[in-house]
Amino acid sequence: MKQAERFQASVELLQKVEAELSKAIQGEVRFDSGSKALYASDASNYRQIPLGVVVPKDVDDLIAALNVCRRFDVPFLTRGGGTSQNGQCVNVAVVADTSKYINRVLSVDPVGKTAFVEPGVVCDVLRDAAEEHGLTFAPDPATHSRCTLGGMIANNSCGAHSVMAGKTVENVEALEIATYDGARFWVGATTDAELEAIIEEGGRRGEIYQQLKDLRDRYAEHIRRGFPQIKRRVSGFNLDQLLPENGFNVARALVGTEGTCAVTLQAKVRLVHSPSFRVACAWFSRYLRRCRCRPAFQQVRPHCN
Ligand SMILES: Cc1cc2nc3c(=O)[nH]c(=O)nc-3n(C[C@H](O)[C@H](O)[C@H](O)COP(=O)(O)OP(=O)(O)OC[C@H]3O[C@@H](n4cnc5c(N)ncnc54)[C@H](O)[C@@H]3O)c2cc1C
């Protein structure tokens, strides 16, 4: 297997990239040593010094930064709260921090039980907005007061209440995404007729959908047979979401891809009824006894963990 090569950039190239970023975006462009040191680590044990850091003011700024990096063929990495534990948000790249400015809940629809959010919104900010309508966003990692929806989507985060209403993948309805090569469009569940129309329309979106359809058709049986049906399956790409029985949902297929396929610009997420009681404690002297009782608890209260 070929070893991945470390990206090398000359000082001249980085100076050009920094200058172009400063012209192209309203937000902060931080190529100083202090900023690079700050963004060289996350909650993992890994350390990678970024090429530089940008803190975009809004989604258009984020796109503008991505465009500059593409022009110079420089790697680009989006970052939320930086609470990843496997080195997902450190790399030799221009790191774009969405948590400082691109962090709003855009709207909550209490009737349709959905919300539109920007990628840098903190999980608890969304949960507080939903709570005003007796609703909640079910996935709540232990880092819920810090982690962002962009990071949760990329990591397919779960949490105690994901037992009640699913992991992030089950709670994402649609995503607006940008690809490194410059395409920008919404993805979500797609009927057969819509899929054919998108492919027919062509362009980069049509090409991507055609390739995803080919991938699905080729491996559908393997995916059906091979994907374990367990509640906390968070590793690996969610190729099962492309199966016809799952509605060819490109948004959900992107959940868990750790930012490797596209940048999330906006998300439409599902909200669920917020339980009135959240905490119950039971003491078991023996671990096996606890395991045996768990299914009975789940029948009484489906959100028990
Ligand atoms: C103490 C501790 C407890 C934790 N508990 C849990 C838990 O209970 N359950 C759980 O699931 N996880 C848990 N985690 C892991 C982590 O907190 C979650 O995965 C969290 O949701 C990550 O969010 P973040 O905003 O910090 O993402 P980041 O770490 O900033 O980024 C995560 C990934 O998302 C990508 N990304 C960020 N924004 C975008 C975007 N706009 N577009 C595309 N990609 C993007 C990044 O490139 C990176 O690959 C825990 C971590 C810690 C340190």
The ligand as an SDF file (V2000), in Angstrom:
LIG
                    3D

 53 58  0  0  0  0  0  0  0  0999 V2000
  -14.7820   14.1580   26.9760 C   0  0  0  0  0  0  0  0  0  0  0  0
  -15.4110   13.8000   25.6570 C   0  0  0  0  0  0  0  0  0  0  0  0
  -16.6160   13.1380   25.6330 C   0  0  0  0  0  0  0  0  0  0  0  0
  -17.2100   12.7840   24.4090 C   0  0  0  0  0  0  0  0  0  0  0  0
  -18.4170   12.1430   24.4340 N   0  0  0  0  0  0  0  0  0  0  0  0
  -18.9920   11.7930   23.2770 C   0  0  0  0  0  0  0  0  0  0  0  0
  -20.2600   11.1370   23.2940 C   0  0  0  0  0  0  0  0  0  0  0  0
  -20.8530   10.9070   24.3470 O   0  0  0  0  0  0  0  0  0  0  0  0
  -20.7900   10.7610   22.1090 N   0  0  0  0  0  0  0  0  0  0  0  0
  -20.1560   11.0300   20.9360 C   0  0  0  0  0  0  0  0  0  0  0  0
  -20.6880   10.6780   19.8950 O   0  0  0  0  0  0  0  0  0  0  0  0
  -18.9810   11.6980   20.8970 N   0  0  0  0  0  0  0  0  0  0  0  0
  -18.3900   12.0850   22.0180 C   0  0  0  0  0  0  0  0  0  0  0  0
  -17.1840   12.7450   21.9890 N   0  0  0  0  0  0  0  0  0  0  0  0
  -16.5590   13.0730   20.6890 C   0  0  0  0  0  0  0  0  0  0  0  0
  -16.9060   14.5000   20.1750 C   0  0  0  0  0  0  0  0  0  0  0  0
  -17.2000   15.3490   21.2520 O   0  0  0  0  0  0  0  0  0  0  0  0
  -18.1030   14.4830   19.2490 C   0  0  0  0  0  0  0  0  0  0  0  0
  -17.8610   13.6800   18.1350 O   0  0  0  0  0  0  0  0  0  0  0  0
  -18.5210   15.9060   18.7990 C   0  0  0  0  0  0  0  0  0  0  0  0
  -19.7970   15.8470   18.2380 O   0  0  0  0  0  0  0  0  0  0  0  0
  -17.5810   16.5630   17.8350 C   0  0  0  0  0  0  0  0  0  0  0  0
  -18.0430   17.8900   17.5940 O   0  0  0  0  0  0  0  0  0  0  0  0
  -17.0450   19.1020   17.3640 P   0  0  0  0  0  0  0  0  0  0  0  0
  -17.8280   20.3120   17.0220 O   0  0  0  0  0  0  0  0  0  0  0  0
  -16.1090   19.2350   18.5120 O   0  0  0  0  0  0  0  0  0  0  0  0
  -16.2840   18.5900   16.0600 O   0  0  0  0  0  0  0  0  0  0  0  0
  -14.7580   18.7750   15.6860 P   0  0  0  0  0  0  0  0  0  0  0  0
  -13.9360   17.9280   16.5970 O   0  0  0  0  0  0  0  0  0  0  0  0
  -14.4070   20.2050   15.5770 O   0  0  0  0  0  0  0  0  0  0  0  0
  -14.7780   18.1380   14.2300 O   0  0  0  0  0  0  0  0  0  0  0  0
  -15.1770   16.8100   14.0390 C   0  0  0  0  0  0  0  0  0  0  0  0
  -15.0960   16.4480   12.5680 C   0  0  0  0  0  0  0  0  0  0  0  0
  -16.0640   17.2340   11.9020 O   0  0  0  0  0  0  0  0  0  0  0  0
  -15.4990   17.8710   10.7810 C   0  0  0  0  0  0  0  0  0  0  0  0
  -16.2900   19.1000   10.5730 N   0  0  0  0  0  0  0  0  0  0  0  0
  -16.5370   20.0950   11.4390 C   0  0  0  0  0  0  0  0  0  0  0  0
  -17.3080   21.0230   10.8730 N   0  0  0  0  0  0  0  0  0  0  0  0
  -17.5570   20.6090    9.6240 C   0  0  0  0  0  0  0  0  0  0  0  0
  -18.2790   21.1420    8.5110 C   0  0  0  0  0  0  0  0  0  0  0  0
  -18.9090   22.3290    8.5900 N   0  0  0  0  0  0  0  0  0  0  0  0
  -18.3080   20.4410    7.3660 N   0  0  0  0  0  0  0  0  0  0  0  0
  -17.6590   19.2570    7.2510 C   0  0  0  0  0  0  0  0  0  0  0  0
  -16.9640   18.6960    8.2550 N   0  0  0  0  0  0  0  0  0  0  0  0
  -16.9090   19.3770    9.4160 C   0  0  0  0  0  0  0  0  0  0  0  0
  -14.0590   18.0970   11.1780 C   0  0  0  0  0  0  0  0  0  0  0  0
  -13.2530   18.2670   10.0290 O   0  0  0  0  0  0  0  0  0  0  0  0
  -13.7600   16.7880   11.9000 C   0  0  0  0  0  0  0  0  0  0  0  0
  -13.4720   15.7700   10.9630 O   0  0  0  0  0  0  0  0  0  0  0  0
  -16.5640   13.1270   23.1930 C   0  0  0  0  0  0  0  0  0  0  0  0
  -15.3610   13.8150   23.2070 C   0  0  0  0  0  0  0  0  0  0  0  0
  -14.7800   14.1590   24.4280 C   0  0  0  0  0  0  0  0  0  0  0  0
  -13.4790   14.9140   24.4180 C   0  0  0  0  0  0  0  0  0  0  0  0
  1  2  1  0
  2  3  1  0
  2 52  2  0
  3  4  2  0
  4  5  1  0
  4 50  1  0
  5  6  2  0
  6  7  1  0
  6 13  1  0
  7  8  2  0
  7  9  1  0
  9 10  1  0
 10 11  2  0
 10 12  1  0
 12 13  2  0
 13 14  1  0
 14 15  1  0
 14 50  1  0
 15 16  1  0
 16 17  1  0
 16 18  1  0
 18 19  1  0
 18 20  1  0
 20 21  1  0
 20 22  1  0
 22 23  1  0
 23 24  1  0
 24 25  2  0
 24 26  1  0
 24 27  1  0
 27 28  1  0
 28 29  2  0
 28 30  1  0
 28 31  1  0
 31 32  1  0
 32 33  1  0
 33 34  1  0
 33 48  1  0
 34 35  1  0
 35 36  1  0
 35 46  1  0
 36 37  1  0
 36 45  1  0
 37 38  2  0
 38 39  1  0
 39 40  1  0
 39 45  2  0
 40 41  1  0
 40 42  2  0
 42 43  1  0
 43 44  2  0
 44 45  1  0
 46 47  1  0
 46 48  1  0
 48 49  1  0
 50 51  2  0
 51 52  1  0
 52 53  1  0
M  END
$$$$
